[in-house]
């Protein structure tokens, strides 16, 4: 049954992604002719329909609130298999990049595959977000059903914060077209298998540990600290990405909120220096790590800390790679930015 459940989630998400109305926007990436790629965005609509359907079926007693919890291991195994099939299917038919086959399989060969209104990257992130939300709800429901509402404050706060993160991610879909994933990555095992298997089932690692565990419920003070840290991180991550989005789409703007939109300019090349990007060269990564820490603090189980540790392992190497990519693209302009903003991620620390 777990196999059928996951295939149903993936299939329903894809069909809704294709048929539901949305808006067409231009992204930052350009095609071979120099024109910006266009994207059909309806992610939040799709997300809302799938989650509302799940909640409605559970409320009417058609399915158990924690039905996916019971099939969790089958779901993981199926997701791993589907992710591998997707990797081979999208990588092998494409022209080689000149790197070894293992590198092509891991990193991918196609940069931005699109078929009509279907964009591979956009769909992968959407189906990952939908599946992750369903797993979060299933873990929280199981904990409440087994241990009652009284001892479930931590997992309820955890689920609410994570759900907010997913909803606002899809609300700002267009902004993410200007981020590293869409600009620099290709579609292979890392992104394809990552979104189909790793993203929806590892990101909620705290829920895996907490759902069936009667750990001491965090104190109100600890939960308040978790919420405060999460939203501090969210302010940095979302604020930085929004500022970069405005910088790319409205270069004539001189301010973003309270911050000056200052830039280093060399001909038609421009590097953002002011505002949040004047604190560190990847201040958005610090925000994402702080959000992950806030989620871990909301749960008493130490296993929840695997999520922020993963983010450190992901974002530190990505920062190094992005620094090299920007140095190659902007040359002396990037070196000047590095002198003005020496901190990589943590202001005045590193």
C-alpha positions in Angstrom: 0.0 0.0 0.0 2.9 2.4 0.7 3.9 2.1 -2.9 0.5 3.0 -4.2 0.2 5.9 -1.7 3.5 7.5 -2.9 2.7 7.0 -6.6 -0.7 8.5 -6.0 0.8 11.6 -4.3 3.4 12.0 -7.1 0.9 11.5 -9.8 -1.8 13.8 -8.4 0.8 16.5 -7.8 2.0 16.2 -11.4 -1.5 16.2 -13.0 -2.6 19.2 -10.9 0.7 21.0 -11.7 -0.1 20.5 -15.4 -3.9 21.3 -15.5 -4.4 24.0 -12.8 -4.2 27.6 -13.9 -1.2 29.7 -12.9 0.8 32.6 -14.0 3.6 32.8 -16.6 6.7 34.6 -15.6 10.2 35.1 -16.9 13.1 33.8 -14.8 16.8 34.8 -14.6 18.2 32.0 -16.7 18.3 32.5 -20.4 18.1 30.0 -23.3 20.6 29.6 -26.1 19.1 32.6 -28.0 19.5 34.9 -25.0 15.8 35.1 -24.1 14.7 34.5 -20.5 13.2 31.2 -19.8 9.4 31.3 -19.0 7.9 29.4 -16.1 4.3 28.4 -15.3 3.8 28.9 -11.6 0.9 27.3 -9.7 2.7 25.6 -6.9 0.8 27.1 -4.0 -2.5 26.2 -5.7 -1.4 22.6 -6.2 -0.1 22.4 -2.7 -3.4 23.7 -1.3 -5.5 21.3 -3.3 -3.5 18.2 -2.3 -3.3 19.1 1.4 -7.0 20.1 1.6 -8.0 16.8 0.0 -6.0 14.9 2.5 -7.4 16.8 5.4 -11.0 16.5 4.1 -10.7 12.7 3.7 -9.2 12.3 7.2 -11.9 14.6 8.7 -14.6 12.4 7.1 -13.1 9.2 8.4 -12.2 7.9 4.9 -8.6 7.6 5.8 -6.8 7.8 9.2 -5.1 11.1 10.1 -1.8 9.2 10.4 -2.3 6.8 7.6 1.1 7.7 6.0 2.9 7.1 9.3 1.9 3.4 9.1 3.4 3.1 5.6 6.4 5.4 6.3 9.1 2.8 5.5 7.4 1.6 2.3 7.1 5.2 1.3 10.8 5.8 1.8 11.8 2.7 -0.2 9.5 3.6 -3.0 10.8 7.2 -3.1 14.4 6.0 -3.3 13.5 3.7 -6.2 11.5 6.3 -8.1 14.3 8.8 -7.6 16.9 6.4 -9.1 14.6 5.7 -12.1 14.1 9.4 -12.6 17.9 10.0 -12.5 18.7 7.5 -15.1 15.8 8.5 -17.3 16.7 12.2 -17.4 20.5 11.9 -17.5 21.3 9.0 -19.9 19.4 10.3 -23.0 21.0 13.7 -22.7 24.4 14.7 -24.4 27.4 14.0 -22.1 29.0 17.0 -20.5 32.5 15.6 -20.9 32.8 14.6 -17.3 32.8 10.9 -16.1 29.5 9.2 -16.2 29.3 9.0 -12.4 29.7 12.8 -12.3 27.0 13.3 -14.9 24.6 11.0 -13.1 25.2 12.8 -9.8 25.1 16.4 -11.0 23.1 16.0 -14.2 23.6 16.9 -17.8 20.5 19.1 -18.6 20.6 22.6 -17.0 16.9 23.6 -17.2 14.8 20.9 -18.9 11.3 22.1 -19.9 8.4 20.5 -21.8 5.6 22.9 -22.5 4.4 24.3 -19.2 6.3 21.6 -17.2 9.6 22.7 -15.8 11.6 19.8 -14.3 13.1 21.8 -11.4 9.9 23.6 -10.5 8.0 20.3 -10.4 10.6 18.5 -8.4 10.6 21.2 -5.7 6.8 21.2 -5.7 6.3 17.4 -5.3 9.0 17.4 -2.6 7.2 20.1 -0.7 3.8 18.4 -1.0 5.1 15.1 0.2 7.0 16.7 3.0 3.9 18.5 4.3 1.9 15.2 4.2 4.6 13.4 6.2 4.7 16.3 8.7 1.0 16.1 9.2 1.1 12.3 9.5 3.9 12.4 12.2 2.1 15.1 14.2 -1.2 13.3 13.9 0.3 10.0 15.1 1.9 11.7 18.1 -1.3 13.4 19.1 -3.4 10.2 18.7 -1.0 8.2 20.8 0.0 10.7 23.5 -2.9 13.2 23.4 -2.7 17.0 22.9 -1.3 17.6 26.4 2.2 16.3 25.7 2.4 17.4 22.0 3.2 21.1 22.2 6.7 20.6 20.8 5.7 18.6 17.7 2.7 20.9 17.0 5.0 24.0 17.1 7.5 22.1 14.9 4.8 21.1 12.4 3.3 24.6 12.3 6.7 26.3 11.7 7.7 23.8 9.0 4.3 24.2 7.3 4.8 28.0 7.3 8.2 27.5 5.7 6.7 25.4 2.9 3.7 27.7 2.3 5.8 30.8 2.1 8.3 29.0 -0.1 5.6 28.4 -2.6 4.1 31.9 -2.1 7.5 33.3 -3.3 8.0 30.8 -6.1 9.1 33.4 -8.6 11.8 34.7 -6.2 13.5 31.2 -6.2 14.0 31.5 -10.0 16.9 33.8 -9.1 18.5 31.5 -6.6 21.5 29.1 -6.9 19.4 26.0 -7.6 17.8 27.4 -10.7 20.8 29.4 -11.9 23.7 27.0 -11.3 22.6 23.4 -10.9 21.7 20.8 -13.4 19.1 18.0 -13.0 20.6 14.7 -12.0 20.7 12.5 -8.9 21.5 15.4 -6.6 18.5 17.4 -7.5 16.1 14.8 -8.8 16.6 12.0 -6.2 17.1 14.8 -3.6 13.7 16.3 -4.3 11.8 13.0 -4.7 13.4 11.0 -1.8 15.7 13.0 0.4 13.9 16.3 0.7 10.4 15.0 1.7 11.7 12.2 4.0 14.9 13.5 5.6 14.0 17.2 6.2 11.3 16.0 8.6 13.8 13.8 10.5 12.7 15.4 13.7 9.2 14.1 13.1 10.5 10.6 12.6 12.0 10.6 16.1 9.3 12.5 17.9 6.2 10.9 16.4 6.4 7.7 18.4 8.5 9.0 21.3 7.2 10.4 24.6 10.1 12.8 25.3 9.6 15.5 27.8 7.5 18.3 26.2 9.6 21.4 25.8 8.9 24.3 28.2 7.0 27.3 27.0 10.3 29.3 27.2 12.1 26.8 25.0 9.2 26.9 22.5 9.3 30.7 22.5 13.0 30.6 21.8 12.5 28.1 19.0 9.9 30.3 17.4 12.0 33.5 17.8 15.1 31.8 16.3 13.1 30.3 13.4 11.7 33.7 12.4 15.0 35.5 12.9 16.5 33.0 10.4 13.5 33.4 8.1 13.9 37.2 8.1 17.5 36.8 7.0 16.9 34.1 4.4 13.7 35.5 2.9 14.9 39.1 3.2 18.1 38.4 1.4 16.5 36.5 -1.4 13.8 39.2 -1.9 16.5 41.9 -1.9 18.5 40.0 -4.6 15.2 39.4 -6.6 14.5 43.2 -6.6 18.1 43.9 -7.5 17.9 41.6 -10.5 14.4 42.7 -11.7 14.4 46.4 -10.7 18.0 47.6 -11.1 16.9 51.2 -11.1 15.6 50.9 -7.5 17.9 52.7 -5.0 16.4 51.2 -1.9 15.0 48.0 -0.6 13.0 48.5 2.5 15.3 50.3 5.0 18.4 49.3 3.0 20.2 51.2 0.3 20.5 49.2 -3.0 24.2 49.8 -3.5 26.2 48.0 -6.2 29.6 47.5 -7.6 29.4 48.2 -11.4 31.7 47.2 -14.2 30.0 47.9 -17.6 26.9 45.7 -17.7 28.0 43.6 -14.7 26.7 44.5 -11.3 27.2 43.0 -7.8 24.9 43.8 -4.9 26.8 45.1 -1.9 24.3 47.0 0.3 21.6 45.8 2.8 21.7 42.3 4.0 24.3 41.3 1.4 26.7 43.8 3.0 26.6 41.6 6.2 28.1 38.5 4.6 28.4 37.1 1.1 25.8 34.4 1.8 23.7 35.8 4.6 20.7 33.8 3.3 22.6 30.5 4.2 22.9 31.7 7.8 19.2 32.3 7.8 18.4 28.8 6.6 20.7 27.3 9.2 19.0 29.4 12.0 15.6 28.3 10.8 16.7 24.6 11.0 18.0 25.2 14.5 14.7 26.7 15.6 12.9 23.6 14.3 15.3 21.3 16.2 14.9 23.3 19.5 11.1 22.9 19.3 11.6 19.1 19.7 13.1 17.4 22.8 14.6 14.5 20.8 18.3 15.0 20.0 17.8 13.3 16.6 16.1 16.5 15.4 19.6 18.2 15.2 20.5 16.0 12.2 18.5 18.5 10.1 20.5 21.7 10.9 23.8 19.6 10.8 22.8 18.6 7.3 22.3 22.2 6.3 25.8 23.1 7.5 27.2 20.2 5.4 25.2 21.3 2.4 25.6 25.1 2.5 29.3 25.4 3.4 30.5 23.5 0.3 27.9 25.3 -1.8 29.2 28.6 -0.6 32.7 27.7 -1.7 31.4 26.5 -5.1 29.3 29.7 -5.5 32.3 31.8 -4.6 34.3 30.1 -7.4 31.5 30.5 -9.9 31.0 34.2 -9.1 34.8 34.8 -9.2 34.9 33.3 -12.7 31.8 35.3 -13.8 32.6 38.8 -12.3 36.4 38.7 -12.1 37.9 41.8 -10.4 34.4 43.0 -9.5 33.9 39.9 -7.3 37.4 40.4 -5.7 36.3 44.0 -4.8 33.1 42.6 -3.2 35.1 40.1 -1.2 37.3 42.9 0.1 34.3 45.0 1.1 32.4 42.0 2.6 35.0 39.5 3.9 32.6 37.3 5.8 31.4 34.3 3.9 28.2 33.3 5.9 28.4 34.5 9.6 29.0 38.3 9.8 32.4 39.1 11.5 33.0 35.4 12.3 33.4 33.5 9.0 
